[in-house]
Amino acid sequence: MKTELFDYFLPPELIAQVPADKRSESRLLVYERDKKKISHRQFSNIVDYFEPGDLLIVNSSKVIPARLYTKDKIEGSKECEVFFIKLLQDGRFEAMVKPGKKFKVGRKHTLPGNTVIEVEEILDSGLRIMKTTDGKDPVEVFRKYGEMPLPPYITSRESEPERYQTVYSKLEGSVAAPTAGLHFDENVFKALKDKGVKVAEVILHVGLGTFKPVEADDLDDHQMHEEVFFVPDETAKLFKETKERNNKVWACGTTSVRTLESAIRDDKTLKTGWQATTCFIKPGYKFLAIDHFITNFHLPKSTLIVLVSAFAGREEILNLYAEAIKEKYRFYSFGDSMVMI
């Protein structure tokens, strides 16, 4: 399938630069697939569409403040950027760097807090394998001094860093937020609980693939980066019970969808524990785990718009996006939300 089939034009002014004043006051486009019905609501109204006994599954991965600026101590005061990707064994880590010519093998740079890092290896992808020369934990350095890795289309720095974390985030490991969950607040969770809806967690640490556009002309030629995920025993138990009752499983965000669809087994139960996935969900895929899907509005020709098109249909998604543009919804990470039921 050609990548260009998932293109659309978005007026730049609809790219949200800051989140809604209150999380659950963002707008919600509701699409009822069987009826082909569109409704325009507020996110807090999403509770109306759940039934008692339904299960909502969220991704509780927490974003690492992954971006640091440092000074090249070899050639003077030129600022360089180090973007943490993932921790490796023995305190080494993988990073994107800028400018690349300043990060040759053997080069050293000083991070805030006077931690010195050294380039060990340059990968074919251009990523660097680095280590701290004093044995410090690099994650601790980024946690203490790093900046939130906001996507490049967000040029404003007005929002507080916690607004790029979900209220239920727990385990650090992501380099981008699972943004569909940014709309939930304690009031929505209380309303769901009062209605008899269960909430369960999975973890998928959002990796470099989030930043990699589909550059291939054909989707079959695009390779996904591997991401690690975790399914707790309690989540698998609640999932099994929900399916046995014929209640609905709601996935919050594409990361939760990819986790559940990667973990589903032939007997319709979830495999538990830490696992890894490179799955690329495209139109024609048969969803086995999820019934309903909460998501944000995604970039053109991205793996994410391809995924939502697999769930609701390519033409339907492009029509929904056209409707959202007409109604001046706010797009991307800090933007509004959509639910497909």
N, C-alpha and C positions, 0 to 999 in steps of 0.2 A: 504494500500500500504506500502511495506516494506521500511524503512528508508535507508537501504543499497543500494537501487536502485539509490540513489542520491549521491553516493560517486564517487570520482575521485582522482587521484594522481597529486599533484602540486609540481614541483621542488621548494624547498625553496627559491632559488635565484630569482624566479619570484614574490615573495611577495614584493610589492613596499614599501620601507622604507621612501621615500620622494616623494612629488608630482612632476609633470613635472615643468620645469622652468617657463613656462607660462601655465595658466589653459587650454586654448583652444588648446594648442599644444600637448596634450595627444593624443594617438591613438584611433581610432574608428573602431570597427568591425561592419559592416552594414549587417544585415540579412533581406533579402526580402522574407517573408514567402511564398507568392504565387509562386514565381519563384524558391524558395529554393536556392537563390543566395547569395553568400558571397562576400563582398568587404572590402578592407582594406583602410581606409582613416584617416585623421586627424580630431579631434573633430570639428574644425571650419567648416569643410565641411558639418556638419549636416544640415546647412541651406539649402543646395541643395535639401534636401528631403521633405521639407515643401512646401505646396501650399498656396497661398494667401487665407486668410480666415480661416486657421487652427488655433487651440488654443493649446498653451503649458501651462500646469499646473505644478507649482513648489511648493515645501514645504518650507515655509519661516521661519520655526522654527530655533531658534538660540541655539547653544550649550552652556550650563553652564560649566564654568571651575570647574568640579565636584569633582576633587580629591585633598584632603588635607592630609598632614602628621602632626601629632601632638605628643606631649609627654605625656605619662601617668604620671600624678602627684602623683598617689598613690604608684606606685612601682618603682619610679626612672625615668630614662631617656630613657626608651624603646620607640622607635618611633612606632606609630600606624597609620594606614591608615583609613580615613573616605571618603567614596565615596557617594556623594549626589545622591539620586534617585528621590525624589519628595517632594514638600512642602505639608504639611497637614494643618489642621486648627490650630488656636491659636499659630502659630509660630513653631509648631512641624514639624519634617521632617523625612523621611524614608531614610535609608542609608545602604550600604554594608560596612562591617568593616573587618579589618585584623590587628592582629590575633583576632579571635572571643573570645578567653578566656579572653582578656583584656576588653571586653565590656559586663560585666554582669549588670543586672538591678541595678540601683543606682550608678554605677561607673561614675566618672566625668573625662573629658579630657579637656585640654586647646588647643584651636585653635590659629593660628596666629592672632595677634591683641588682644590677651588676652581674647578672648571670651571663656567662659567655657560652655561645653555641658554635658548633663547628659542623661544616658540611661534610658528610661521609660519602654520599653517593648521589648521582643525578640519574633519575629514572627516565625511561623512554618517553614518559608522559610529560616530562619537564619538572615533575615534583622532586623535591629534595628529601633525602634521608639525613636527619640531623641528630646531634646529641648535645647535651650540656657537658661542658668540660669539668665541672665541679661536682657532678653526680646529683645535682638538684632534680627534683621531679618537674619536668616541663609543664605538666598540667597545672601544678601549683603556681608556676610563674604566670601562665596565661590567665588563670583564675584571678590572681591578685592584680595584674597590670593590664590585661587585655581589654579590647573594646568588643562590644557586640557586633557580630558579623552581619550587619544589615545588607540585604541584596543591593546591587549597584543601582537599581532603578529607584531606590529610596535615597534621595539626596539630602533630605532634612535630618537634622539631629535634635529635633525638638522633643521627641518622645523619651520618656524615662526607660532605662534598660529593661526593667521588669515587664514592660508592656510587650517585649519580644519573647517572653516566656509565658507558657500556660500557667494557670493557677495551680495545676496539679503536677507540674514538672518535678521530678525527683532525682533521677540518675543522670549525671552529666555524660555527654558523649556526642551530641549533635553539633554540627557546624551551621545549621539553619533550623529555624523553629518549625515544628509541625503546626502550620499556621491556622488550620481549620479549628484548632482548639483554643485559639486566642479569644474567641467570642464567649466562651463559657465563664461564668462567675459563680460565686457561692449561692446566689439566689436561684439561678437556673438549676443547679445541682439539688438544692433543697426541694424545688418544685417537682423535679423528677423523682426524688425519693418519696415525697408525699404521694405521688401518683402510683407508686409501686414498681418503678423502673429501677433495674439494677445497673450499676456502673462497674466496669472491669477495666484493667489496664494491660497493655502490652508495652514493650519497649522496642523501638527501632531507632537506632542512632543515624540521623540523617547525615549522609556523607557528601562527597564531592560530586556525585551524580546529579545532585540538585542544581549545581551550577553549570552542568554540561549541557549545552543545547543539542538538539538533534541536527547534526550537520549533514548526515547522509540524505541523499535524495529519496531513498526508500527506507521505510521503518525497519525492515528486516536486516538492514546493514548497520543499525545502531547497536552499540554494545553498552549495557548498563554496568556501572561500577557496583562491586559487591558491597552490601550493607549488612551489618549484624543486627539480629533482633532476638527478643526473649519473650516467651509465652509462659506466664506463671501457671502453676497447677490450678489455682483458684479460678483463673480466667477460663481455662479449658473446662473445668467443672461447670461453671455458669453457662458457658457456651453450649455444652452438651444438654444441660437441663432446659435451656431456652428452646433449642431445636426440638427436643422431645415434646415440649408443650405446644409446638407450632406457633410460638411467639416469634417476634422479629429481632434480628441482630442488626444493630446500627453501627456503622463504622464512622468514626470521626477522623476524616482526613485520608489522603492517599497513602500515607505511611501505615496507618492502621489497616487499610485495605490490603496493601502489599504484604504486610505481616500475616494477616489471617489467611489470605489466599495462598501464601507460601507454606503455611503450617498445616493446612487442611489435609487430612488423610483420606484414603479410600472409604473408610467407614464413617466419614463425616465428623470425625473428632479432630481435635487440634493436637499436634505434636508439641510437647512442652520443652522448656529449657532454651539454652542459647543455640542459635542457628544462624545461617547466612543465606542471603538471597541475591540473585541478579535478575529476578523476574521482570519482564517488560510486558505489561498487560495491554493488549491491543484489541481493536474491534475483531470480533469473532471468538474472543475468549468467553468461556462459560464460567460464570461466578458460582462458586460452591459454598462459600462461607457467609457472605453478607447479603442482607435483604435491602437495607436502606443506607444512604451514603450522604454524609455532610462534608462539604468541601468549599474552598474559596474559588475565585475566578483566576484562571491560570494563563501563563504566557502563550502566545501563538507558537505553534510548531514545537511544543515542549512535550516531554514524556507524560506530563501530568494531564494536559488536555487530551492526549491520546487515551490515557487511562479512563478519564470520565466519559469519553466518547464510547469506550468499550462497554461501559455500564448503561448508558442511556441512548446511544446511537450518535453517530457523527453529525448528521444533519440536525438532529434534535439539539445537540449541544451548541452548534453554531447558531441555531435559531434562538436558544436561550441566551447566549452571549449577546446577540443582536438586541434582544429585548432588554437585557441589563444595561447595555450601552444607551439605548433609547431612554430608559428610565434613570439614567445617570447614576447607576451603582458605582461604588468605588472598587477598584480592582487590585489584585495581587495581595501581598503578604499582610498589609495593614487594611485591606479593603473589606468589602461586605462578603456575605456568605450565601451558599445555595444548598438546598437539601433535595435529594432525589428519592422519592418514596414510591 
